[in-house]
């Protein structure tokens, strides 16, 4: 990520999504970003993190493939840009491998930050060795067709979350959170604030304080027991 990121598919410049901002969002992590962002953009899906310990954040380049078909995954590799997160979907999620090591090789050569797949992957040992951050709903050997055109850079829904071209996708071991591209600065500042508060709280907990009292939970319980 060597230059400010621009929204894909006509979304306009993302002035707030600088390389430093994206790196910080990745460091802060999906859980902090989700909570600080008002609990919006939650991807409610069981996902395999193919590269343990990996984390990433970047603007989405979205793909809606035809059902059980990865023709458009091949097509998007000709458009992918450094720092982007490729978001690969189908009309109905299914355990069909949209990506294997050869497609991942193309993505890595293009400088893609990560791939999020609402389907399956295969060649997972090779993918893990490559180190390209990939999250997928399944791991299966069944391959996809390459017959039917789909769409690139259109809004998609994955795990109940809408992802538009250029929205920021934050991925790590906890899962995936999506930040609307117009809210990047707001959510980043809120995430920094949440981190600062948690640092102070952690110190108090290490000193023996209890969240039951720090968070005002004792009064909630006592009120319900009256």
Buried (B, 14 or more C-beta within 10 A) or exposed (E): BEEBBBBBBEBEEBEBBBBEBBBBBBBBBBBBBBBBBEEBBBBEBEBBBBBEEBBBBBBBBBBBBBEBBBBBBEBBBEBBBBBBBBBBBBEEBBBBBBBBBEBBBBBBEBEBBBBBBBBBBBBBEEBBEBEBBBBBBBBBEEBBEEEEEBBBBEBBEBBEBEBBBBBBBBBBBBBBBBBBBBBBBBBBEBBBEBBEEEEEBEEEEEEEEEEEEEEEEEEEEEEEEE
